[in-house]
């Protein structure tokens, strides 16, 4: 009985010994690719090995993301530093000039934006970034973003159009929601050629407020759509104007949406345009369409009165009166 017991115990503990050796090998060689093979039944030992392999896969992915993140940060910081160093050398050699100072100031501002975005995402990762949720009128935020979008596009031949516009109230952080929409609008302006159109919709379903930000820009390839929200990812870096963009805006946008319990999705066709759709839970009770028309708050005059066409061909299409 003792001999049989020892034999069974040795067989039972053998997989545990393999796990111990694998963990020791990982520690000694920094090899996160190690996986254990298990051909036995899916019992306690089988589940343990399955969990171990899953943990190793997760650690490998996180380590890979960290390596890529460090490499991307180094690259993004190296570019403006190289430009600043070059202009400083020119100033030392030929003296101060307005162009060099303007270029240095632009690169410093770019680095400041990058560091601010990185700090925001780092706080979001470890839970140090909190929201200040309160009852906010999403239509008011959309109106403010629309006004700022017209300023951003003042030097471009773009048409800004408001299509659907339904007043809706949600619970959220007004500053972060405005940041979210400004990120989406900025992308639309950046990747839409002159003569194109940018559309903003605000509507609601029984449970959610829905914001669409669309454009008639260059579009996104299907393979790139899978990674469009990854940090520092830019589908075609060559199409980004010099000094603009770091690939963090959409990562921040997704975090803001997730923090509000919502969803964000993107549809795009190369050469046709792109539409980002943000869905956020609203605070309003479901009522019939007829009753809704009678009790809903009136829309903001900013988006309801016709606006004369600006010299750069910006126009506004007001929504129908309630």
N, C-alpha and C positions, 0 to 999 in steps of 0.2 A: 504493500500500500504506500509506504514511504517512497519507494523508487518510482512507482507510477505517478505519485503526486509531484515529485521533483521533475519528472519528464514533462508532465502537463504544464507545470509552472514555467519551465524553460521555454516551451513552445509559446505559451501565452505572453511571456515577457520579451520574446525575440523581436516582435514589431516595435515595442517600446525602445529597445536598444537601437534599432534602426533610426527611430526618430531622434534619439539622443545623438547618435553619430552624425546624422544629417545637420542637426542644429549646431554641433561642434564644428562641422566642416564650413558651414555658413559663416560662423563667427571667425574662423581662422583665415578663410580665403575670400571673404566678402562676396560669396557667390549666391546671388538670390535666385538663380535659375534652377537650383536643386529641387527635385520633386521625388516623392516616394511612390513606389509601385506597390499595389496591394491586390492580390489575386484571391484573397479569402472572402468570407461572407461579410456582408455589410452590418457587422455587429459593432460593439463599442470601439474595438480597435479600428475597424474600417471607417467609422465615423471620425475617429480621432485623426487618422491619416488624411481623410478628406478635408477636414478643417485645417490641418497643417498645410496641405497643398494650396488650399484657398488663401490662407494667410500669406504664404510665400508669393503667390501671384499678386495679391494686393500690394505687398511690400515692394515687389519688383516694379509694378506700375507707378507707385508713388515715388520711388527712387528715380525712375526714368523721367517722370514729370519734373522732379526737383532738378535733375541735371539739365534738362531742356530749359527750364525756367531760368536757372543761373546763366546758362549760355545766352539765352535771349536777352536777359537784362544786361549782361556784359556788352552784347552787340549794340543794344539800343543806347547805352550810355557812351560807348566808344565813339559812335558817329558824331554826336554834337561836341564831344570833347576834342575830337580831331579837327572839326571845323573851327572851334574856338582857338585852338593852338595855332592853326594856320593863319588866322586873322591877327592874332597877337604877334606872330613873327613878322607879318607884313607891317604892322604898326611900328614895331621896333626898327624895321629896316627903312621905311619910307615916311614914318610919322603918322599921326592920327588923321583918319578920314571918316566921313559920315557913313559910307557904305560898310566899312569894317565894323564900326560901332553898332550899326543896325543889325548886321548879321550876328554879332556876338549876343546882342540883346535877344534876338529871336531864338538862338540856340539855348540860351539860359532859360527862357520861358518854356521851351520844349522840355528841357530836363526837369524843370519844376513841376510841370504837368505830369510827367512820367513818374517822378518820385511820389507825388500826391496820389496818383492812381494805384501805384504799388502798395503804398501804405494803407489805402482803403481796402484793397483786396487782402492784404496780410491780416488786418484786423478782422475782416469778415471770416477768414479761414479759422482763426483761433477763437472766435466768438467775442472779440473785444469791440466789435462794431454793433451798436444797438440802434433800433429805430425808435422814433417818437410818434407812435400811432395816435391819430385823432380823426375825428370826422372831418373829411375834406370834400369839397365839390370838385370832382375830376374835370368838369367842364371849365371851371375857372383856371385850372392848371393848364389845360389844353389851350385856352385862350392866351395865357401868358407865353407859352411855348411858341404859339403861332406868331405872336408879335416879335419874339426874339429871332424866329426863323427868317422873318422878312428882313431883319437887320443883317443876319448872317449871309443872306443871298442878295444883298443890295447891289453888289457889283457883278452879279450874274444875270444872264438872260433866262430866268426860270419863272415858271408860273406856279404859284402856290394856291391850292384849291382846298376848301373845306367842303366836304360832301355831307355825309350824315353827321348830325350834331344833336345828341339827346342829353339834357342835363341829368347827371347821375351822381350820387353821393357814395363814397367808399370810406373805409377806415384805413388810413395809411399815413406815411410820413411825406408831407407835401414836398419838402426839399428833395428827397430821394426820388420821388415820382417825377418831379420836374427834371432832375438829372437824367433819369431813364429816357424820357421823351426827347430831351435835347440831344442825347447820344444818338438816338435813332434818326432824328431830323438832320443832324450834322452829317451822318453817313450818307443819307439820301442826297443832300446838297453836294457832297464831295464827289459822289460817283454818278451824278447825272449831268450829261453834257448840256451846254447852253442850248436853249430852245426846248428843253424837256419840261416835265411837269412833276410836281410833288403833291401828293394827296394826303389829307388827314381826315380820318373818320372817327367819330365817337358815337357808339350806340350801346344798347344793353339788351341782354336776354333776361329770362326770369330770375337768374341767380348771379349773373356776371356783368361787369362793365367791359366793353371791348373797344380797344383803340387800334386802329390800323394806320400805319405810316408806310405809304407806297411811293414809288417813283418810276419813272420811265428811263432809268439809267442803263448801265452796261450789263447788269445782271450778275449772277453768281453761278458757276458751273456746279452740276450735281455732286461731283466728288468733293467740292469745297464746302457744300452746305453742311456736311457731317461735322466739320471742324470749325465752323464759322464763329462759335462762341468760345473756342479755346483761347487761352491767353497768348498774346503776341502773334496769333495766327492772322496772316493776311493772304488772301487767295492769290493776289497778284501784286506783290510789293511795288512793282514798277509803275502801277497805275496810281499810286498814292503820290500826291504832290510832295515835293521836297519839304521836309520840316513838319509835315502833317501826319498825325496818326501814329499810334504805337501798337495797335492790335489789342488794346485793353478795354476799349469802350463797350464792346458787346459782352465781354465777360462781366463787367460791372453791371450792365443792363440786366443780364440774366440773374445775377445775384439779387438785385433789387426786386425783380419779379418774384423770385423764389421766396425772399424774405417776407413778401406780402401775401404768400399763399396762392400766387397766380401762376400763369403759364405764358411762355413766349414761343412763338414758332415763326418760321420764315418760309416763304415760297418765292421762287425766282426762276427766271428764264433768261438765258444769255441773250443780250441784245434787245430784250423786251422790257425788263424792269424787275424790281424786287419789292416785296411787301412783308413787313414785320407786323405780326398780330399779337397784341398783349391782352390777356384775359385776366381780370381781377375781380374777386367777389365783391358785390356791392351790398349796401345796407338797406336797400329799399324792399318793401314787401311787394309780392307779385299782385298786381291789380290789372283789371281789364284795360284794353286799349282805349275805350271810350272814356272811362273814368280817369285814366292816366292823362289824357289830353286836357282834362279840366283842372287837375290839381298839381301838375308838374310845375316846378319853378320856371319862370321865363328864362330863355337863353340870354347870354351876355350880348350886349349891343355890339361889342367888338366884332363878333362873328355874324351879326345879323344885318347890319347896315351895309349897303353896297359900298365898296371902296374903289375909288378911281384907279385906273391902271397907272402904275408907276412908270417912270421913264425906262426901266429895265424890263418892262412887260410883265410885272408881277400883277396878278389879279386874284380876287377872292370871290368865290361863289357862295353866297349865303345860303343856309339851309332854309327849308320852308317854314313859315310861321306856324306856331302852335295854335 
